[in-house]
Amino acid sequence: MLTGCYIAGMLPLSITLSESKLHMVTVLGSGLLVGTALAVIIPEGVNALYEEGSYHHEHHHEHAVTPTSEALTTGTGGFLPNMIPEVEPHALIGISLCLGFVFMLLVDHCSGGHSHAPADVESNGRQNRGSFTATIGLVVHAAADGIAMGAAAVSSKPEVEIIVFLAIMLHKAPAAFGLTTFLLQQGMQRNRIRKHLFIFSMAAPVLAILTYTSLSLSGQELFSSVNGTGMAMLFSAGTFLYVATVHVLPETTNIAHSSTATADAEGHEHQKKSDLLPLVLGIIFPLILTATHHHH
């Protein structure tokens, strides 16, 4: 993940990639984000919530029927499970999705809206701040993707890990490319661009490792009692949906508006039709992959 993002970001520093090819990858990546969120992460997150909920219900029932001698002697052990309020799994689904969506909304506003549209070059007095906010915005986005990857790894389902990884990479490669292009337009020195790119590339793997470690180590402890794995996956699904629906999809469907002043209506229609196929393929691909795996 780190290497892929870094190489994609280094491309503008070495070669000139066709804008149409980059746009095609972006459209496919946005479709994969939607498909992965709807067909993979949300179902797996809901499944994890209910699996953990049923485990804790049985575990709590066993403690209630046969209290341990330690609980009776200390007078506190038997009441410890009751200190954590039980929340029904279905109540956590909408909360987790909305938290992920709102989190990315706040990040987007705090970073000045440059996180996925780094084409606007600000005035000379704001160039340094613009490049900084663009990098910060993308780093936080990458961190949220890392949470998705870490939660998928905890699920111990290879097909989920592969689909989530593929969706993240196809989404992050154009983002890294766009970040480097934006920083070049800002007139930043190439060695500083490489530092910004390295920080961006590190964000997702580091958060993936931290998420995986925290969910694994606390799998049977307190964090598990609040359905950590399921909530992390649904939170990341909310971030995926925000990025896809608020940023990438509007940009791909309205991409021709920037050139409509010189382009005719037929060219505009052709552009939209050519975008439709990779978008639909991206949405359907995770569904097909999970369906074929379940049949086996």
VOGUDO-210533 format. One record per residue: residue in one letter; x, y, z of N, C-alpha, C in turn. Coordinates in steps of 0.2 Angstrom, whole numbers, plus 5000, padded with zeros to 4 digits. Example, Ala and Ser with C-alpha at 12.3 -4.5 7.8 and 13.67 -1.06 7.14 Angstrom:
BEGIN
a506649725039506249785039506649845039;s506449895035506849955036506450005039;
***
This chain:
BEGIN
m500449945000500050005000500450065000;l500950065004501450125005501850134998;t502050074996502450084989502050104984;g501450074983500950094978500850164977;c500650194983500450264984501050304982;y501650284984502250324983502450324976;i502350274973502550264966502050304961;a501450304963500950334959501050414960;g501250434966501350504967501950534964;m502450484963503050504960503050514952;l502450484949502450484942502450554939;p502050604942502050674939502750704939;l503250684944503850704944504350674939;s504150624936504550584931504250584924;i503650564924503350564917502650604917;t502450614911501750644910501250594908;l500750584913500250524912499650564908;s499350524904498750544900498250564905;e497950624904497350644909496750594908;s496650574902496050534901496150464905;k496750434905496950374908496850384916;l497150434918497050454925496350464927;h495950494923495250504924494850434924;m495050394920494750324920494850284926;v495450284928495650254935495250284940;t495150354940494750384946494050364946;v493750354940493050334939492950264942;l493450224939493450154942493550144949;g493950184952494050184959493450214963;s493150264960492550284964491950234964;g491950194958491450144958491550084963;l492250074964492450024968492350044976;l492450104977492250134984491550124985;v491050134981490350134982490150054983;g490450014978490249944978490549914984;t491149934986491549904992491149914999;a490949984999490550005005489849965005;l489549965000488849935000488849865000;a489249824996489249754996489749715000;v490249755003490749715007490749745014;i490949805015491049825022490449835026;i489849855023489249865027489049795029;p488949745025488749685027489149645032;e489849655031490349625035490349655042;g490249725042490149765048489549745052;v489049735049488349715052488449645055;n488749605051488849535053489349525059;a489849575059490249575065489949595071;l489549645070489149675076488649625079;y488349585075487849535078488249475081;e488849455077489149405080489449415087;e489749475088490049505094489449515099;g488849535097488349545101488049475104;s488049425100487749365102488349325107;y488949345105489449315110489449345117;h489349405117489349445124488649425127;h488149415124487549395127487549325130;e487949275127488049215130488549215135;h489049255134489549265140489249295146;h488849345145488549375151488049335154;h487649285150487249245153487549185157;e488149165155488549115159488749145166;h488949215165489149245172488649255176;a488049265174487449275178487249215181;v487249155178487049095181487549065186;t488149065184488649045188489149095190;p489049135195489549185197490149155200;t490749185199491349155201491449165208;s491849125212492049135219492349205220;e492749225215493149285215492649345215;a492049335212491549395211491249395218;l491149335221490749335227491149365233;t491849345233492249375238492449445238;t492549465232492749535231492149585231;g491549555229490949595229490849645223;t491349645219491349685213491349655207;g491749595206491749555200491149545197;g490649525201489949505198489649565195;f489749625197489449675194489849715189;l490449695187490849725182490549725175;p490349665173490049675166489449715166;n489049735171488549775171488649845171;m489349865172489549935172489549965165;i489649915160489649935153488949925150;p488549975148487849975146487849935139;e487449885139487349845133486949885127;v487149895121486849925116486649875111;e486049875108485849835103486249845097;p486449795093486849795087486549845082;h485849835081485549875075485549945077;a485649965083485650035085486350065083;l486850025083487550045081487650055074;i487250025070487350025062487350095060;g486750125061486650195058487150245061;i487250235068487750285072488450275069;s488750215067489350215065489450245058;l488950225053488950255047488950325047;c488450355051488450435051489050465054;l489350435059489950455062490550465056;g490550405052491050405047490950465042;f490350465040490150515035490250585038;v490050605044490150665047490850685048;f491250635050491950645051492350665045;m492150635039492450655033492250725031;l491650745032491350805031491750865035;l491850855041492150895045492950905043;v493250845041493950855039493950895032;d493450885028493450915022493350995023;h492951015027492851085028493551115032;c493751075036494351105040494951105035;s495051065030495551065025495451105020;g494951145020494751195014494551165008;g494251105008493951065003494451044997;h495151044999495651034994495850954993;s495550914998495750854999495650804993;h495150824989494950784983494950824976;a495050884977495050924971495550974971;p496250954970496750994971496951034965;a496451054961496651084954496651154955;d496351184960496251254960496951284964;v497251324960497851354963497651424966;e497851434973497651494976498151544974;s498051604977498451664976499151654979;n499651694978500351684980500351684988;g499951724991499951734998499751675002;r499351634998499051575002499251504999;q499751504995500051444992500251394997;n500751425002500951375007500451345011;r499951385013499351365017498951315013;g498851325007498451285002498751215002;s499451215001499851145000499751115007;f499851145012499851115019499151085020;t498651125019497951095020497751035015;a498051045009497850985005498250925007;t498850925009499150865012498850845018;i498650885023498350865029497650835028;g497250865023496650835021496750765019;l497150755014497350685011497550635016;v498050665021498250615026497750585030;v497250635032496650605036496250565033;h496150575026495750525022496150465022;a496750465021497150405021497150365027;a497150405033497050365039496450335040;a495850365038495250335038495250265034;d495550265028495650205024496050155027;g496550175031496950125035496450095040;i496050125043495550095048495150045045;a494950055039494550005035494949945034;m495549955032496049895030496149855037;g496249895042496449855048495849815051;a495249845050494649815052494449755048;a494649765041494549705037494949645038;a495649665040496149615042495849575048;v495549605053495349575059494749525058;s494349535052493849495051494049425049;s494749415047494949355045494649325039;k494449365034494149345028494549375022;p494949325019495349355014495049395008;e494449365006494049405001493949475003;v493749485009493549555011494249595011;e494749565014495349605014495649625007;i495549575002495749594995495349644992;i494649644993494249694990494349764993;v494449764999494549825002495149855000;f495749815000496349834998496349864991;l496049824986495949844979495649914979;a495049924982494649984982495150044985;i495450034990495850084993496450104988;m496750054985497350074981497150104974;l496550084971496350124965496050194967;h495850204973495650264975496250314977;k496750284980497350324983497850334978;a497950294973498450304967498250374964;p497650384961497450454958497550504963;a497350494970497450544975498150564976;a498650514976499350534977499550574971;f499350554965499550584959499250654959;g498650664961498350734961498750774966;l498950744972499250784977499950814974;t500350774971500950794968500850844963;t500350834959500250884953500050954956;f499650954961499451014965500051044968;l500451004971501051034975501551064969;l501651034964502051054958501751124956;q501051124955500751194953500851244958;q500951224964501051274970501751304970;g502251274966502951294965503351264971;m503151214974503551184980504151144977;q504651144981505251114979505151034979;r505450994974505350924973505550884979;n506050904983506250864989505650874994;r505350934995504850945000504150904997;i504050904991503550864988503550794990;r504150764989504350694991504150684999;k504350735003504150725010503450725011;h503050765008502350765009502050705006;l502250675001502050614998502150555002;f502750555005502950505010502450505016;i502350565019501850565024501150535022;f500950555016500250535014500250455013;s500850435010500850365009500950325015;m501250345021501250315027500650315031;a500150355030499650365034499150305034;a498950275029498550215028498850155031;p499450135029499750075032499850085040;v500050145042500150145050499450145053;l498950175051498350165054498050095053;a498150065048497949995047498249945052;i498949955054499249915059499049935066;l498949995067498650015074497949995075;t497549995070496849975070496849895071;y497249865067497249785068497549765075;t498049805077498349785084497849795089;s497549855089497049875095496449825095;l496249805089495649765089495849695091;s496449675089496649605090496749595098;l497149645100497349635107496849645112;s496349685110495749695115495149655112;g495249605108494749565106494249535111;q494549515116494049485122493949525128;e494249595127494149635133493649695132;l493749745135493349805135493149825128;f493649835123493449865117492949815113;s493049755114492549705111491849715113;s491749735120491149745122490749795119;v491049845116490649895112490749885105;n490849815103490749795096491249835091;g491949835094492449875090492549855083;t492549795081492749775074492149795070;g491549785072490949805067490949875067;m490949915072490949985072491450015068;a492149985068492650015064492550005057;m492249945055492049935048491549975045;l491049985049490450035047490650105047;f491050125052491350195052491750205045;s492150155043492550165037492050165031;a491550125031491050125026490750195025;g490650225031490350295030490850345027;t491550335029492050375025492050365018;f492050295016492050275009491450315005;l490850305008490250335005490350415004;y490550445009490650515009491150535003;v491750505003492250514997491950504991;a491550444990491350424983490750474981;t490250484986489650524984489750594984;v490150624988490150694989490750724984;h491250684983491850714980491950674973;v492050614973492250584967491750574961;l491150554964490550544959490350604956;p490250664960490050724956490650754952;e491250744953491750764949491750724942;t491650654943491650614937491050634932;t490450644935489850654931489850724929;n490250774932490250844930490950864927;i491350814925491950824923492050864916;a491550854912491550894906491350964907;h491050984912490851054913491351104912;s491951084914492551124914492751144907;s492551094902492751104895492151114891;t491551124893490951134889490951204885;a491451254888491451314884491651304877;t492151254876492351244869492151174866;a491951134871491651064868490951074866;d490751024861490051024859489650974863;a489050974862488550934866488750864865;e488850844859489050774858489650744861;g490150784862490750764865490550754873;h490150804875489950794882489650734884;e489150714879488750654880489250594880;h489650594875490150534874490550524880;q490850584883491250584889490850544895;k490150564896489750544901489650464900;k489550444894489450374892490050334893;s490650364892491250324893491350314900;d491150364904491250354911490750304915;l490250294911489750254914489950174915;l490250154910490550084910490950064916;p491550104916492050084922491650104929;l491250154929490850164936490450104938;v490050074933489650024934490049954936;l490549944932491049894933491349894940;g491549954942491849964949491349944954;i490749964953490149954958490049874959;i489949844953489749774953490349724955;f490949744953491549704954491549674961;p491449714967491549684973490949634975;l490349654972489749604973489849544970;i490149544963490249474960490849434964;l491349474966491849434970491649404976;t491149434980490949404986490449354985;a490049364979489549314977489849244975;t490349254971490749194969491049154975;h491349194979491649164985491149124989;h490549154990490049124995489849054992;h489749054985489548994982490048934983;h490748954983491248904984491248884991;
***
